[in-house]
C-alpha cells in the first residue's frame, strides 16, 4: 500500500470453515451456543491489527445451502437460512455455492454410502478477491479461513497486486501454517472473540420486521 489514506479493507469469509471453527469453540466452552455470530462486529474488532485507521468497506460471505437436508433435518436447514438473513440485514454480501452428491467408501460399514460435498466456494472466493482487486475496491483483503487450498491465490495476488495486501484471519482451531508462512501478517481469531461478538437475540430487518435467534442457539 502506497497511499497515506486509511486502508480500505474487504473481508472474504469461508462460511463452512468458520462454522466448523465455531463448533470447536462451542465444545471448548462446554456447549455454550456461539452460532448467532455478529460477523460484522467480529471483523471490525480486527481492524486495529491492520492499522493506519483501517476501515471496513465490505464483507463477502460464501456458503451453500444444504438442500438435501430440507426433509432429513429441516430445522438445521431453516437455522442456516435464518442466520444468512441476519447477515444480509447487516449488509453482508452473500455468495452461494452448491452441494454435490457422490458415493464414498465407508470402512466401518464396508460399503459405499452417499455423501454431499460443498462445491465451488474456494474458486468463488478467489475469483471475487482477484476481481475486486482489479477494480481497486480495496487496499487490504482479509480472508477469513484456514483452508490451505488458498495458497495459489496468495502467490497470484502477490505478483499481480504488489501495492495491495492479502492477509488471513484464521478461525479458531483452523490455523494453516502454510498460509501463515506465505502471508506472515495474518492473525488468529480466538474462541473468546466468538463469545464476545454475538447478535442480540432479536434483530430488526430493513423492512421493519424482526427475526429472532433460533431457540436451539440460545444459552
N, C-alpha and C positions, 0 to 999 in steps of 0.2 A: 504494500500500500504506500503510495507516494503522497496522497492528499493529506492536508492537515485537518480536514473536516472530520467530524465524528464518524467512525466507521459504520457503514450500513451492514447489518447482519441479517442473513436469512437462515432459518433453521429447516433442515430436512429430516423428518422423523420416520424411522423404520418402525411402523406400528407394532408388528408382531415381535420384533426384537425387544422393544420396550415392554410389551405385555408380559413376556416371559421373565424379564427382569423384575417387574412388579410382583409377579407371583413368587419369585425367590425372596423378595423383600418381605412379603406378607408372611412367609414361613419363618423368617428370622424375627418378625415381630409377633410371633405366636398367633398368627391368623388375623391380625388387625387388617380390615379391608383398606386397600390403597388404590383400587382401580378407578375411582372417581377423580383422577388426577387432573389438576389445573395445569395443563400443559403450557399455556402462555406464561403463567406465573413462574413455572419451573424454568422455562427458557430465559425469562427476564432475570432470574436470580443468578445466571451465569455470565451476564454481560460484563460484569466487573473484571472477569478473568481475561477478557479481550482488551479492555482498557480504552483510553482515549475518548471516553464518553460514548462508547458504542451504543447504538440504538437498534432495536429490532424493527425490521420493516415487514417481515412476513414469516409465517410458519407453514410449511407444506407437510401434510400428514399423509402417509402412504399405508394403505391397509387393503384387506379384501374381506368381503362378507361371505361367511360360510353358509351359502345357500343350502348345502346338504344337511344342515342342522335344523332347518325350518320345522321338520316333523320329529326328528330324533331328540332334539334339545331346543325347543322353541324359546325357552327362557334365556338361554345363553345368546342366541341369535338376536333377540329383542334387546338385551342389555348392551350388546355391541352397537346396535343401531342407535340406541338412546345416547350412548356416550359420544358417538360421532356427531349426533345432533347438538350435544352440548358444546363440542369443539367448534363446530361451524358457527354456532351462535356467538362465539368469541372470535370470529373472523379467521379461524384456522382454515387453510385451503386444503380441501380433500382430494386425494387421488386414489382411485380404487383399482385393484388388480382382480385376480380371479383364482379359484381353486381348481386344480385338475385331478381327476381320478386316475389312479394307476394300481396295478397289482404288485404287491411286495411279499417276499417270503418271510413268514414268521417262524423262527426256530422253535419257540416254545409250543406252537400249535402244530408244527410240522406240516404246514400247508400255506398256500398263497391267500392273502387277505387284501381287501380293498382299502387303500389309504388315499387321503387327499392332500395335495401339496399346494402351497401358495406359489403362484407363478407371476412373473413379470415385475415384481416390486423392485428388485435390485436395479434392473435395467431402467425402470421408470424414474427412480431416484437419480441415477447417474445422468440420464438424459435431461431431467429437469435442472439439475445443478449446472451442467455444461451449457444448456440453453440460456439460463438466466445470467450466467457469467458472460456469455457472448452478448447479451443485451445490456450489459453493465448494470444489472439490477442490484448488485451488492458488492461490498468490499471484502466481506468475510462470509464464507459458507460454513455452517456448523452442522455436521452430520450426526444425528442422534441415533447411533447404532454401534454395535460391537462386532459387526459381521466383516471378517477379513476378506470377503469377496470384493470389497470396495478398493482393494489395493491398486488395481489397474486405473481406477478413477483418479486416485491421488497422483499417480505418475502422469497421466494425460493432463490433468488440471494444472499441475505444477509447470509443465512445459508450455502449455497454451496460454496460461494467465499468470505470469511471474509477478505481476503487481497486485494480485489478489491472494487471499489466504483460504485454505481449507483445513478446518480442524474437526476433530471428533469429540463429541460429548458421549463418553462411554456409559451406557446404562449400568446400574448397579449389577455386579456379578457378571458383566458381559464385556470385560476389557479384552481388547486384542493387542497383544504385544507387538505383532507385526505392524498394525496400523499406527500404534504409538511410536514405533521406531521411525517410520517414514513421515509421520506428522507429529513431531515432538511437542507442539504447542497444544496438543489435545489435553483433555481433562476428564475426570471421573465424576459421575453422579452418585450420590450416597443414598442409601435407603432412607436416611433421615430426611433428605430433601423431598422424597415422595410423600412422606407423612406430613411434612410442613405445608406442602402445596397441594391442597385438595379443594375442589369446588365446594361452595356451600350446598347444602342438601337440596335447596330449591334454586333454580336458575330461571331468570326471565329471558324469554326469547325476543328477538327484534320485533316480532309480530304482536308482542304484548302477552302472549300465552306463557305458561310456566311449565317446566319439566322438573321432575323430582328424581333424586338418586334412587336406583333400584334397591328395593328392600334388602336383597342379598348382599349389597355392598355397604350396608350401614354397620357400625361397630356396636 
